[in-house]
Amino acid sequence: MSKVKKAEGKLGVMVVGLGAVTTTFMTGVLMARKGLAKPVGAMTQYDKVRVGKGADKKYLKYDEIVSMASLDDIVFGAWDVYPENAYESAINCEVLKEKDINPVKDELEKIVPMKAAFDKNFAKRLEGNNVKECKDRWDMTEQLREDIRNFKKENGCDRIVVLWAASTEVYVPVNEKVHYTLADLEAAMKADDKENIAPSMCYAYAALAEGAPFIMGAPNTTVDIPAMWEMAEKTKMPIAGKDFKTGQTLVKSGFAPIIGTRCLGLAGWFSTNILGNRDGLVLDEPANFRTKEVSKLSTLESILVPEEQPDLYTDYYHKVRINYYPPRNDNKEGWDNIDIFGWMGYPMQIKIDFLCRDSILAAPLCLDLVLLSDLAARAGRWGTQRFLSFFLKSPMHDYTKNEVPVNHLFQQYAMLKNAIREMGGYEADQELD
Ligand SMILES: NC(=O)c1ccc[n+]([C@@H]2O[C@H](COP(=O)([O-])OP(=O)(O)OC[C@H]3O[C@@H](n4cnc5c(N)ncnc54)[C@H](O)[C@@H]3O)[C@@H](O)[C@H]2O)c1
């Protein structure tokens, strides 16, 4: 028997950042609701999980196993540094064609971003002025809490989920004096410690304090600190992060297992990207790229582990680059050159060239992460939701206890399916289908 609370009433989805990813996500949901587009790529809308075994087995969609919010229940809200509404932003981002936006123009125009909690030192290349005036970081958090309360009331929402799909902030290294306990984190907010408290931390704190799960779609440190784990435990709220696993890292986490499973060697893996959207512009700044680089580099280490197979994986050279190249806009090209070796050490090469669309890949992840975080909250799960690692480039894990994150795509998929099974009152298992 499923112990999940039923998904009744409206689900407020409040998104930080109303740029390419968010407007593509919102437009797709609104179009799907009207039957004018298909939510392709969203596991919550398509995937089927086997429950039972042998003659009793059946394959069910997630909402046949557990109570899920439907697309019709969703109400969107957003914050952004720029004042354009979701329609104007969707047009400006040039991800979708106007013919795929115009049928939901009225609904998109009503999504007007609230003023952002922003600090230019965390994203130097952004120039917008739709920004809150804040006395200090604590005041910033208080204002965001008020936004969430007002939005919930004005839209008659039963529940809220907050998703970060805003620009990548500059890298904030974990500082034990500030980020390890909730008391220290709150003290730093009150002392207006601008260096250690990123605006994203104010959003996360505000969400959790208001009883909303928080998802980090960029590689920012934000909820990946013990103080936020403590906050999630105190408020009994789920958190998930970091960084949507969309294009190149999806390929990497699905392809590296081929090399590892077949016991081939790896000499090097060079990944480079060209992209020309605003995300690319922000990531052209070295301090912002550093955050992304740390996230992208972490994938291979836990799949092809030198300590476990010294003959095969010692000292492989792993390099990741992102190059801002305006003509491509959102249509990113991700190249991978993989130098492997086989029998008696003989070298071979594999080349992968993924001509992808960044926001088209990210939009279904937004939907899945939002709906599954809402599910987790109704199931009474709190803290880091490891079953959502499947959707994330740099899955959160307890590094204070040397926990190793799971990056292997198919192990992550098993974790996802088992969590759905368990929440639905079925037994977890390790079979492959
Ligand atoms: N598309 C992908 O494949 C992908 C994959 C992984 C992660 N991401 C991450 O998702 C995020 C969004 O990507 P995008 O292409 O939509 O970028 P984008 O630049 O189009 O949109 C981001 C928006 O966030 C706003 N913003 C920045 N700081 C803010 C703040 N403090 N408060 C409110 N709004 C703020 C910006 O003004 C901008 O409009 C980026 O961090 C990106 O790295 C994207």
The ligand as an SDF file (V2000), in Angstrom:
LIG
                    3D

 44 48  0  0  0  0  0  0  0  0999 V2000
   20.2860   23.9340  -20.6860 N   0  0  0  0  0  0  0  0  0  0  0  0
   21.0930   23.0340  -20.2070 C   0  0  0  0  0  0  0  0  0  0  0  0
   21.4150   22.0680  -20.8640 O   0  0  0  0  0  0  0  0  0  0  0  0
   21.5850   23.1620  -18.7980 C   0  0  0  0  0  0  0  0  0  0  0  0
   22.2000   22.0500  -18.2290 C   0  0  0  0  0  0  0  0  0  0  0  0
   22.6390   22.1330  -16.9150 C   0  0  0  0  0  0  0  0  0  0  0  0
   22.4690   23.3100  -16.2100 C   0  0  0  0  0  0  0  0  0  0  0  0
   21.9020   24.3830  -16.8020 N   0  0  0  0  0  0  0  0  0  0  0  0
   21.8180   25.6010  -16.0160 C   0  0  0  0  0  0  0  0  0  0  0  0
   20.5080   26.1020  -16.0150 O   0  0  0  0  0  0  0  0  0  0  0  0
   20.6110   27.4990  -15.7850 C   0  0  0  0  0  0  0  0  0  0  0  0
   19.6830   28.2190  -16.7430 C   0  0  0  0  0  0  0  0  0  0  0  0
   20.1420   28.0990  -18.0710 O   0  0  0  0  0  0  0  0  0  0  0  0
   19.5100   29.0170  -19.2160 P   0  0  0  0  0  0  0  0  0  0  0  0
   20.0560   28.5480  -20.5020 O   0  0  0  0  0  0  0  0  0  0  0  0
   18.0550   29.1240  -19.0350 O   0  0  0  0  0  0  0  0  0  0  0  0
   20.1770   30.4250  -18.8760 O   0  0  0  0  0  0  0  0  0  0  0  0
   19.6010   31.8690  -19.1970 P   0  0  0  0  0  0  0  0  0  0  0  0
   20.7710   32.7900  -19.0800 O   0  0  0  0  0  0  0  0  0  0  0  0
   18.7980   31.8840  -20.4420 O   0  0  0  0  0  0  0  0  0  0  0  0
   18.5750   32.1510  -18.0030 O   0  0  0  0  0  0  0  0  0  0  0  0
   18.9920   32.3420  -16.6930 C   0  0  0  0  0  0  0  0  0  0  0  0
   18.2100   33.5140  -16.1240 C   0  0  0  0  0  0  0  0  0  0  0  0
   18.5070   33.6040  -14.7380 O   0  0  0  0  0  0  0  0  0  0  0  0
   18.4370   34.9560  -14.3870 C   0  0  0  0  0  0  0  0  0  0  0  0
   19.1040   35.1290  -13.0960 N   0  0  0  0  0  0  0  0  0  0  0  0
   20.4280   35.1080  -12.8200 C   0  0  0  0  0  0  0  0  0  0  0  0
   20.6480   35.2650  -11.4990 N   0  0  0  0  0  0  0  0  0  0  0  0
   19.4220   35.3680  -10.9190 C   0  0  0  0  0  0  0  0  0  0  0  0
   18.9860   35.5220   -9.5930 C   0  0  0  0  0  0  0  0  0  0  0  0
   19.8500   35.6280   -8.5880 N   0  0  0  0  0  0  0  0  0  0  0  0
   17.6510   35.5910   -9.3580 N   0  0  0  0  0  0  0  0  0  0  0  0
   16.7510   35.4940  -10.3790 C   0  0  0  0  0  0  0  0  0  0  0  0
   17.1160   35.3450  -11.6670 N   0  0  0  0  0  0  0  0  0  0  0  0
   18.4350   35.2920  -11.9270 C   0  0  0  0  0  0  0  0  0  0  0  0
   19.0840   35.6640  -15.5560 C   0  0  0  0  0  0  0  0  0  0  0  0
   18.7050   37.0240  -15.6110 O   0  0  0  0  0  0  0  0  0  0  0  0
   18.5640   34.8570  -16.7350 C   0  0  0  0  0  0  0  0  0  0  0  0
   17.4040   35.4220  -17.3200 O   0  0  0  0  0  0  0  0  0  0  0  0
   22.0900   27.8830  -15.9230 C   0  0  0  0  0  0  0  0  0  0  0  0
   22.6670   27.9970  -14.6460 O   0  0  0  0  0  0  0  0  0  0  0  0
   22.6540   26.7040  -16.6150 C   0  0  0  0  0  0  0  0  0  0  0  0
   24.0320   26.5200  -16.3350 O   0  0  0  0  0  0  0  0  0  0  0  0
   21.4440   24.3330  -18.0880 C   0  0  0  0  0  0  0  0  0  0  0  0
  1  2  1  0
  2  3  2  0
  2  4  1  0
  4  5  1  0
  4 44  2  0
  5  6  2  0
  6  7  1  0
  7  8  2  0
  8  9  1  0
  8 44  1  0
  9 10  1  0
  9 42  1  0
 10 11  1  0
 11 12  1  0
 11 40  1  0
 12 13  1  0
 13 14  1  0
 14 15  2  0
 14 16  1  0
 14 17  1  0
 17 18  1  0
 18 19  2  0
 18 20  1  0
 18 21  1  0
 21 22  1  0
 22 23  1  0
 23 24  1  0
 23 38  1  0
 24 25  1  0
 25 26  1  0
 25 36  1  0
 26 27  1  0
 26 35  1  0
 27 28  2  0
 28 29  1  0
 29 30  1  0
 29 35  2  0
 30 31  1  0
 30 32  2  0
 32 33  1  0
 33 34  2  0
 34 35  1  0
 36 37  1  0
 36 38  1  0
 38 39  1  0
 40 41  1  0
 40 42  1  0
 42 43  1  0
M  CHG  2   8   1  16  -1
M  END
$$$$
